[in-house]
Amino acid sequence: MVLEKIRGIAKKSVVDEEFDVNEDYIEVDVSEAEKKQGKVIIRVDKLESFSDTERVVKHLRDGALVFLKIKNLREKDMGDLKRSVERIKKTIIAIGGDIVGIEQDWLILTPDYARIER
């Protein structure tokens, strides 16, 4: 009982200091919060050589979903494609993301906040 009175006094004094209790409403500026929430970056990119892998990995680490066209590299050099996909897979595992192939020409790569339903 005594503890409840102390909590009530402490809460009341904090509320009284932060807000004017005589006002009927409080203005809250939510413009900054609205700008930062709800934005998902989706990138469409091409994998034309093994050196493009680092750019794709950077997009994933930055939190973007990536639609990756692999057709050009598949037709050019299958060995580089396998190396690139292995590098991307390791990154996806490290960040907790997901990867799926669409037909033979595209990969969808997602960061940790997105999951691909199969």
Buried (B, 14 or more C-beta within 10 A) or exposed (E): EEEEEEEEEEEEEEEEEEEEEEEEEEEEEEEEEEEEEEEEEEBEBBBBBBEBBEEBBEBBEEBBBBEBBBBBBBEEBEEBBEBBBEBBBEBBEEBEBBBEEEEEEBBBBBBEEBEEEE
